[in-house]
């Protein structure tokens, strides 16, 4: 993970392994460590408060935990519609476009300028299955943390 990948305003957590049982696999903790390793660490950042960390240390479940397990994102779908029969083409394309928040987001994803989340990939696969088409093929795949969770 690179510091440039961290979304603006993403909360970090400075809980130690003793204070939080899940700290080892927490994305917020990984972000805090990355900040600490910088030659010039930031003077301010958004983080989980020490008071909340103290509650977690007493045994309360952490609501701020985010798994650091990487997710498999797809990039690009330039050839997604190449093998769709002409009679189904417009219906399939329309349904796939509706997977995204807008037509613009669809085109960014198609070109590879926007990543396609695992959930969106699953929705597109479901559409292809409904039309009894072969599995969709994306241009490439990347392993990334799930910043949206």
KEDREN-487035 format. One record per residue (C-alpha): residue number from 1; residue in three letters; z, y, x. Coordinates in steps of 0.02 Angstrom, whole numbers, plus 50000, padded with zeros to 5 digits. Layout:
N
<atom><n>NUM</n><res>ALA</res><w>Z</w><v>Y</v><u>X</u></atom>
...
This chain:
149
<atom><n>1</n><res>UNK</res><w>50000</w><v>50000</v><u>50000</u></atom>
<atom><n>2</n><res>UNK</res><w>49955</w><v>50174</v><u>50062</u></atom>
<atom><n>3</n><res>UNK</res><w>50048</w><v>50333</v><u>50019</u></atom>
<atom><n>4</n><res>UNK</res><w>49886</w><v>50405</v><u>49947</u></atom>
<atom><n>5</n><res>UNK</res><w>49886</w><v>50268</v><u>49813</u></atom>
<atom><n>6</n><res>UNK</res><w>50052</w><v>50322</v><u>49738</u></atom>
<atom><n>7</n><res>UNK</res><w>50022</w><v>50417</v><u>49575</u></atom>
<atom><n>8</n><res>UNK</res><w>50092</w><v>50593</v><u>49567</u></atom>
<atom><n>9</n><res>UNK</res><w>50267</w><v>50592</v><u>49495</u></atom>
<atom><n>10</n><res>UNK</res><w>50294</w><v>50404</v><u>49516</u></atom>
<atom><n>11</n><res>UNK</res><w>50482</w><v>50375</v><u>49527</u></atom>
<atom><n>12</n><res>UNK</res><w>50550</w><v>50294</v><u>49682</u></atom>
<atom><n>13</n><res>UNK</res><w>50717</w><v>50204</v><u>49699</u></atom>
<atom><n>14</n><res>UNK</res><w>50835</w><v>50204</v><u>49847</u></atom>
<atom><n>15</n><res>UNK</res><w>50946</w><v>50061</v><u>49787</u></atom>
<atom><n>16</n><res>UNK</res><w>50995</w><v>49939</v><u>49923</u></atom>
<atom><n>17</n><res>UNK</res><w>50980</w><v>49751</v><u>49909</u></atom>
<atom><n>18</n><res>UNK</res><w>51168</w><v>49745</v><u>49878</u></atom>
<atom><n>19</n><res>UNK</res><w>51159</w><v>49871</v><u>49736</u></atom>
<atom><n>20</n><res>UNK</res><w>51010</w><v>49791</v><u>49647</u></atom>
<atom><n>21</n><res>UNK</res><w>50965</w><v>49607</v><u>49645</u></atom>
<atom><n>22</n><res>UNK</res><w>50782</w><v>49648</v><u>49608</u></atom>
<atom><n>23</n><res>UNK</res><w>50760</w><v>49781</v><u>49744</u></atom>
<atom><n>24</n><res>UNK</res><w>50663</w><v>49663</v><u>49858</u></atom>
<atom><n>25</n><res>UNK</res><w>50519</w><v>49647</v><u>49733</u></atom>
<atom><n>26</n><res>UNK</res><w>50530</w><v>49819</v><u>49652</u></atom>
<atom><n>27</n><res>UNK</res><w>50379</w><v>49934</v><u>49666</u></atom>
<atom><n>28</n><res>UNK</res><w>50492</w><v>50087</v><u>49652</u></atom>
<atom><n>29</n><res>UNK</res><w>50591</w><v>50026</v><u>49803</u></atom>
<atom><n>30</n><res>UNK</res><w>50430</w><v>49995</v><u>49901</u></atom>
<atom><n>31</n><res>UNK</res><w>50378</w><v>50175</v><u>49865</u></atom>
<atom><n>32</n><res>UNK</res><w>50546</w><v>50240</v><u>49928</u></atom>
<atom><n>33</n><res>UNK</res><w>50528</w><v>50139</v><u>50089</u></atom>
<atom><n>34</n><res>UNK</res><w>50352</w><v>50204</v><u>50114</u></atom>
<atom><n>35</n><res>UNK</res><w>50415</w><v>50383</v><u>50096</u></atom>
<atom><n>36</n><res>UNK</res><w>50554</w><v>50348</v><u>50222</u></atom>
<atom><n>37</n><res>UNK</res><w>50430</w><v>50280</v><u>50350</u></atom>
<atom><n>38</n><res>UNK</res><w>50324</w><v>50438</v><u>50350</u></atom>
<atom><n>39</n><res>UNK</res><w>50330</w><v>50544</v><u>50510</u></atom>
<atom><n>40</n><res>UNK</res><w>50372</w><v>50690</v><u>50397</u></atom>
<atom><n>41</n><res>UNK</res><w>50454</w><v>50619</v><u>50240</u></atom>
<atom><n>42</n><res>UNK</res><w>50437</w><v>50726</v><u>50083</u></atom>
<atom><n>43</n><res>UNK</res><w>50580</w><v>50848</v><u>50057</u></atom>
<atom><n>44</n><res>UNK</res><w>50582</w><v>50811</v><u>49870</u></atom>
<atom><n>45</n><res>UNK</res><w>50519</w><v>50671</v><u>49759</u></atom>
<atom><n>46</n><res>UNK</res><w>50548</w><v>50601</v><u>49586</u></atom>
<atom><n>47</n><res>UNK</res><w>50673</w><v>50458</v><u>49596</u></atom>
<atom><n>48</n><res>UNK</res><w>50798</w><v>50352</v><u>49502</u></atom>
<atom><n>49</n><res>UNK</res><w>50966</w><v>50441</v><u>49508</u></atom>
<atom><n>50</n><res>UNK</res><w>51111</w><v>50376</v><u>49613</u></atom>
<atom><n>51</n><res>UNK</res><w>51219</w><v>50373</v><u>49455</u></atom>
<atom><n>52</n><res>UNK</res><w>51097</w><v>50251</v><u>49374</u></atom>
<atom><n>53</n><res>UNK</res><w>51092</w><v>50146</v><u>49533</u></atom>
<atom><n>54</n><res>UNK</res><w>51283</w><v>50137</v><u>49525</u></atom>
<atom><n>55</n><res>UNK</res><w>51271</w><v>50069</v><u>49346</u></atom>
<atom><n>56</n><res>UNK</res><w>51148</w><v>49936</v><u>49403</u></atom>
<atom><n>57</n><res>UNK</res><w>51263</w><v>49893</v><u>49549</u></atom>
<atom><n>58</n><res>UNK</res><w>51400</w><v>49855</v><u>49421</u></atom>
<atom><n>59</n><res>UNK</res><w>51290</w><v>49723</v><u>49341</u></atom>
<atom><n>60</n><res>UNK</res><w>51189</w><v>49819</v><u>49210</u></atom>
<atom><n>61</n><res>UNK</res><w>51008</w><v>49763</v><u>49195</u></atom>
<atom><n>62</n><res>UNK</res><w>50887</w><v>49886</v><u>49274</u></atom>
<atom><n>63</n><res>UNK</res><w>50766</w><v>49964</v><u>49150</u></atom>
<atom><n>64</n><res>UNK</res><w>50672</w><v>50050</v><u>49292</u></atom>
<atom><n>65</n><res>UNK</res><w>50620</w><v>49890</v><u>49382</u></atom>
<atom><n>66</n><res>UNK</res><w>50432</w><v>49876</v><u>49411</u></atom>
<atom><n>67</n><res>UNK</res><w>50362</w><v>49720</v><u>49492</u></atom>
<atom><n>68</n><res>UNK</res><w>50272</w><v>49745</v><u>49658</u></atom>
<atom><n>69</n><res>UNK</res><w>50161</w><v>49592</v><u>49626</u></atom>
<atom><n>70</n><res>UNK</res><w>49980</w><v>49647</v><u>49647</u></atom>
<atom><n>71</n><res>UNK</res><w>49862</w><v>49636</v><u>49498</u></atom>
<atom><n>72</n><res>UNK</res><w>49678</w><v>49589</v><u>49506</u></atom>
<atom><n>73</n><res>UNK</res><w>49572</w><v>49739</v><u>49453</u></atom>
<atom><n>74</n><res>UNK</res><w>49384</w><v>49733</v><u>49435</u></atom>
<atom><n>75</n><res>UNK</res><w>49271</w><v>49870</v><u>49503</u></atom>
<atom><n>76</n><res>UNK</res><w>49102</w><v>49897</v><u>49423</u></atom>
<atom><n>77</n><res>UNK</res><w>49000</w><v>49805</v><u>49293</u></atom>
<atom><n>78</n><res>UNK</res><w>48823</w><v>49858</v><u>49330</u></atom>
<atom><n>79</n><res>UNK</res><w>48748</w><v>49688</v><u>49287</u></atom>
<atom><n>80</n><res>UNK</res><w>48865</w><v>49642</v><u>49144</u></atom>
<atom><n>81</n><res>UNK</res><w>48732</w><v>49650</v><u>49010</u></atom>
<atom><n>82</n><res>UNK</res><w>48585</w><v>49576</v><u>49109</u></atom>
<atom><n>83</n><res>UNK</res><w>48587</w><v>49403</v><u>49028</u></atom>
<atom><n>84</n><res>UNK</res><w>48628</w><v>49449</v><u>48849</u></atom>
<atom><n>85</n><res>UNK</res><w>48497</w><v>49402</v><u>48719</u></atom>
<atom><n>86</n><res>UNK</res><w>48406</w><v>49551</v><u>48646</u></atom>
<atom><n>87</n><res>UNK</res><w>48470</w><v>49515</v><u>48470</u></atom>
<atom><n>88</n><res>UNK</res><w>48652</w><v>49528</v><u>48528</u></atom>
<atom><n>89</n><res>UNK</res><w>48635</w><v>49664</v><u>48659</u></atom>
<atom><n>90</n><res>UNK</res><w>48682</w><v>49816</v><u>48554</u></atom>
<atom><n>91</n><res>UNK</res><w>48829</w><v>49731</v><u>48468</u></atom>
<atom><n>92</n><res>UNK</res><w>48902</w><v>49665</v><u>48630</u></atom>
<atom><n>93</n><res>UNK</res><w>48879</w><v>49831</v><u>48719</u></atom>
<atom><n>94</n><res>UNK</res><w>48961</w><v>49926</v><u>48575</u></atom>
<atom><n>95</n><res>UNK</res><w>49110</w><v>49806</v><u>48573</u></atom>
<atom><n>96</n><res>UNK</res><w>49132</w><v>49819</v><u>48763</u></atom>
<atom><n>97</n><res>UNK</res><w>49124</w><v>50009</v><u>48755</u></atom>
<atom><n>98</n><res>UNK</res><w>49267</w><v>50006</v><u>48629</u></atom>
<atom><n>99</n><res>UNK</res><w>49378</w><v>49919</v><u>48757</u></atom>
<atom><n>100</n><res>UNK</res><w>49389</w><v>50085</v><u>48849</u></atom>
<atom><n>101</n><res>UNK</res><w>49474</w><v>50245</v><u>48793</u></atom>
<atom><n>102</n><res>UNK</res><w>49309</w><v>50337</v><u>48780</u></atom>
<atom><n>103</n><res>UNK</res><w>49123</w><v>50320</v><u>48812</u></atom>
<atom><n>104</n><res>UNK</res><w>49148</w><v>50422</v><u>48970</u></atom>
<atom><n>105</n><res>UNK</res><w>49281</w><v>50300</v><u>49033</u></atom>
<atom><n>106</n><res>UNK</res><w>49162</w><v>50156</v><u>48997</u></atom>
<atom><n>107</n><res>UNK</res><w>49025</w><v>50235</v><u>49104</u></atom>
<atom><n>108</n><res>UNK</res><w>49148</w><v>50271</v><u>49246</u></atom>
<atom><n>109</n><res>UNK</res><w>49205</w><v>50090</v><u>49241</u></atom>
<atom><n>110</n><res>UNK</res><w>49026</w><v>50027</v><u>49234</u></atom>
<atom><n>111</n><res>UNK</res><w>48979</w><v>50127</v><u>49390</u></atom>
<atom><n>112</n><res>UNK</res><w>49137</w><v>50072</v><u>49480</u></atom>
<atom><n>113</n><res>UNK</res><w>49218</w><v>50244</v><u>49485</u></atom>
<atom><n>114</n><res>UNK</res><w>49362</w><v>50182</v><u>49376</u></atom>
<atom><n>115</n><res>UNK</res><w>49452</w><v>50016</v><u>49396</u></atom>
<atom><n>116</n><res>UNK</res><w>49448</w><v>49890</v><u>49255</u></atom>
<atom><n>117</n><res>UNK</res><w>49624</w><v>49828</v><u>49219</u></atom>
<atom><n>118</n><res>UNK</res><w>49666</w><v>49644</v><u>49195</u></atom>
<atom><n>119</n><res>UNK</res><w>49696</w><v>49680</v><u>49010</u></atom>
<atom><n>120</n><res>UNK</res><w>49524</w><v>49760</v><u>48991</u></atom>
<atom><n>121</n><res>UNK</res><w>49444</w><v>49613</v><u>49083</u></atom>
<atom><n>122</n><res>UNK</res><w>49529</w><v>49494</v><u>48961</u></atom>
<atom><n>123</n><res>UNK</res><w>49466</w><v>49595</v><u>48812</u></atom>
<atom><n>124</n><res>UNK</res><w>49288</w><v>49592</v><u>48880</u></atom>
<atom><n>125</n><res>UNK</res><w>49300</w><v>49405</v><u>48910</u></atom>
<atom><n>126</n><res>UNK</res><w>49358</w><v>49382</v><u>48730</u></atom>
<atom><n>127</n><res>UNK</res><w>49207</w><v>49480</v><u>48668</u></atom>
<atom><n>128</n><res>UNK</res><w>49090</w><v>49371</v><u>48771</u></atom>
<atom><n>129</n><res>UNK</res><w>49176</w><v>49215</v><u>48703</u></atom>
<atom><n>130</n><res>UNK</res><w>49156</w><v>49276</v><u>48524</u></atom>
<atom><n>131</n><res>UNK</res><w>48969</w><v>49293</v><u>48551</u></atom>
<atom><n>132</n><res>UNK</res><w>48966</w><v>49125</v><u>48641</u></atom>
<atom><n>133</n><res>UNK</res><w>48902</w><v>49205</v><u>48802</u></atom>
<atom><n>134</n><res>UNK</res><w>48937</w><v>49151</v><u>48981</u></atom>
<atom><n>135</n><res>UNK</res><w>49090</w><v>49229</v><u>49063</u></atom>
<atom><n>136</n><res>UNK</res><w>49066</w><v>49413</v><u>49110</u></atom>
<atom><n>137</n><res>UNK</res><w>49031</w><v>49451</v><u>49293</u></atom>
<atom><n>138</n><res>UNK</res><w>49105</w><v>49606</v><u>49372</u></atom>
<atom><n>139</n><res>UNK</res><w>49039</w><v>49684</v><u>49534</u></atom>
<atom><n>140</n><res>UNK</res><w>49197</w><v>49656</v><u>49638</u></atom>
<atom><n>141</n><res>UNK</res><w>49384</w><v>49634</v><u>49628</u></atom>
<atom><n>142</n><res>UNK</res><w>49533</w><v>49721</v><u>49710</u></atom>
<atom><n>143</n><res>UNK</res><w>49717</w><v>49679</v><u>49723</u></atom>
<atom><n>144</n><res>UNK</res><w>49824</w><v>49830</v><u>49679</u></atom>
<atom><n>145</n><res>UNK</res><w>49999</w><v>49867</v><u>49616</u></atom>
<atom><n>146</n><res>UNK</res><w>50012</w><v>49897</v><u>49429</u></atom>
<atom><n>147</n><res>UNK</res><w>50062</w><v>50080</v><u>49425</u></atom>
<atom><n>148</n><res>UNK</res><w>50050</w><v>50087</v><u>49235</u></atom>
<atom><n>149</n><res>UNK</res><w>50184</w><v>49957</v><u>49193</u></atom>
